[in-house]
Amino acid sequence: MLTIFFSGLLLLLFILALRAKVAFYRSSSVEAAASPFSRALAELVALAGGIYLSLVLLVSFLKISLPETIAIGGLLVDPLAVAALVIALVQPLVLGLWPWLKGR
């Protein structure tokens, strides 16, 4: 019951925030410039989404049997989504360390 309440609250907040943003952009004639944080977040989400789609296609093609959900700290999550998110989060760190590792 509590999970449904929080999910509904999250959905309501998302809808309200989206409507407020749309109203702001419609009333404003100023073109918004993307901040480095927003660009990085958008790139991270896009990268994780691409990795997730690739993993889904790979698992489907190879007919690998995976559980639909796994429990992480009381949350039930898709294992491929978690793997995609972890890979997307580790990728910039590896790219930052790559020149140092290559020079050894």
HELIX and SHEET records of a PDB file:
HELIX    1   1 LEU A    2  SER A   27  1                                  26    
HELIX    2   2 PRO A   36  LEU A   62  1                                  27    
HELIX    3   3 PRO A   79  LYS A  102  1                                  24    
SHEET    1   A 2 ILE A  70  ILE A  72  0                                        
SHEET    2   A 2 LEU A  75  VAL A  77 -1                                        
END                                                                             
